[in-house]
Amino acid sequence: MMSLQNTGAANKLQQLLHDAGFAAEIKRVEVDGQNWLRIRIEGFVSRQDASSFADTINNQYGIQQPWVVRFLRSWLFIYDSCKYS
């Protein structure tokens, strides 16, 4: 997942990931009174799978410092900064 405040940048990155074959979705959240758009890809079986994906995305698209977190029974790829904003 990644967090952005710019709707255009979030849509651009989501489309880039969709075009690459990833089911990225945008979720709106509020953190400390600020609205953020989070782009996330879920459903990884293990932390290792999500981390490997994060490395691939970093190498191919320059998306760095993602979060990988457990959510219910699967792992999420989460990202918090972006060159696309």
N, C-alpha and C positions, 0 to 999 in steps of 0.2 A: 504494500500500500504506500502511497505517497500523498502528501498533503500540499495543497496549493490554495491560494486565495484568488487567483485569476481564473475565471470561468473559461476564457479562451484557451489558456495554457492547459487547463485540465482536459478540455475537449480534444485539443491537439494531441496530447500524450495518449489519451484513451484511444483515439483513432489509430495512432502509430502502433500501439500494442495490439489492437484488433487486427490491423492489417498484417501484423506479424503472426497472427494466429492465437493470440492470448485473449481470454475472456475477461478483460479488465472492466471494472464497473466503478462508477463515481458515487460516493456517499457524501452527503452534507452533514457536517458536525459543527458543534460550537465548543470551543476550548478557551477558557478564561475570557469569555465575552466576545471572542472573535470567531467569525464564520470561516470554516475551511472546507475545501473539497478534497476528499480523500479518494485516491485511485488505488484499488486493491484487486489482487488476483488471489483467489482462494482455492482450497481443495488439495493442497499438497499433502502427501501421505506422511512425510517426515520433515523435521527441521532441516536435515541434510538436503532433501529435495528442494525445499524452498530456498535455502542458502545457495545451492548450485544454480538455481534459476536466477537469483540475485546477481551472482557473478557473471552469468551469461548476459543479462540485461545491461550490466555495467560495461562489459566489454563491447557489446554491439551498439549501445545507445548513449553511453556516458552517464547513466543514471546511477548515482553513488549513494552510499550510506543508507540502504533500506533497513526497515525493521522486518524481522521475521518473528511472528508471534503465533501462539496456539490460540485457536478460537473454536470452542466446542470440541469436535473430534478431528479437526483438520488444522493445517498450518496456513497462515496468510503471509503473502509478500506485501510489505508496507514500505513506503518511501516518503521521506520528509523534506527533501530539497530537490530542486529541478532546474536544469538549464533552459527549459522550455518556457519559463515564465517571462 
